[in-house]
Amino acid sequence: MAMYEKLKNFLLEAGLSESEVFVYVDLLKNPAQTKWEVVKRTGLNRNKVYRAFDKLERYKMVLSTENGLETQSLKVLVSELYSSSRKMGKLATKIKNVAPYLRMANESVSEFEVLYTQDQIVDAYLMMAGGRYNTCLDFGDLEKFVPVLGGLSPVFQFRQDRSKHANNTAICTTTGPYTECMARQKDLNKFKATLDIVDMNFDDKWVIFSDDKDQVMINDMSDKDLPCSVLMNSKVFADLQRTYFRQFSQLVEKM
């Protein structure tokens, strides 16, 4: 499901009306000078659009600036949801997981899915190992990611599947028993893998991507009660991850 469609569903579940969601997403795609411009652009009833703005402005989701009407952060809405029941708190987390990617042009993302159950995350993880990549690149906090998978077995399977047709290069930003286990030299040699450690603050994230495909899996363990994975296909985002990885690789070489 496309990123904006996923956001629409979350906002509707959060209690916003269809017109409020329609107006917000329309402005997210293209800011407007006036509310009347939004009326003409969306084809919605004038009263519905103006009432939608009342709600969106109250949640500070839309702000009138010198450049016109622009969408703002979803922080106030997330805060409102967190202050309600635990169920709504989980919904707030789901919205927060989508929010960082909303500034990306929608047309630059051809696939976008947020995964929450262990089975979904493991399936997507092993799927990433099966792609015909030249090299699979991993980066981040392996120690926190392994418990989300339910243990090291999926990691062993991932490496075995990857070694059939590609190298597996990883940079870890934390150390511990899982990292040490995966860094045994005889295993690295057997599976055509490399694993380096860099001392930097990148806790609670494990990112998987490659050198010649545009699919990226971002695993977020910052919420211990609701870890999640974002699976997307985006050349823009994949290029950004490859650039970061080259920079981190250069840092490792200088150590």
Secondary structure, DSSP 8 states (H G I E B T S, - for coil): --HHHHHHHHHHHTT--HHHHHHHHHHHHS-BSSHHHHHHHH---HHHHHHHHHHHHHTTSEEEETTEEEE--SHHHHHHHHTS-HHHHHHHHHHHHHGGGTTS-GGG-SEEEEE-SHHHHHHHHHHHHHS--SEEEEEE-HHHHHHHHTSSHHHHHHHHHHHTTSEEEEEESS-SHHHHHHT-HHHHHHTTEEEEE--S--TTEEEEEESS--EEEEEE-SSTTS-EEEEEE-HHHHHHHHHHHHHHHHHHHH-
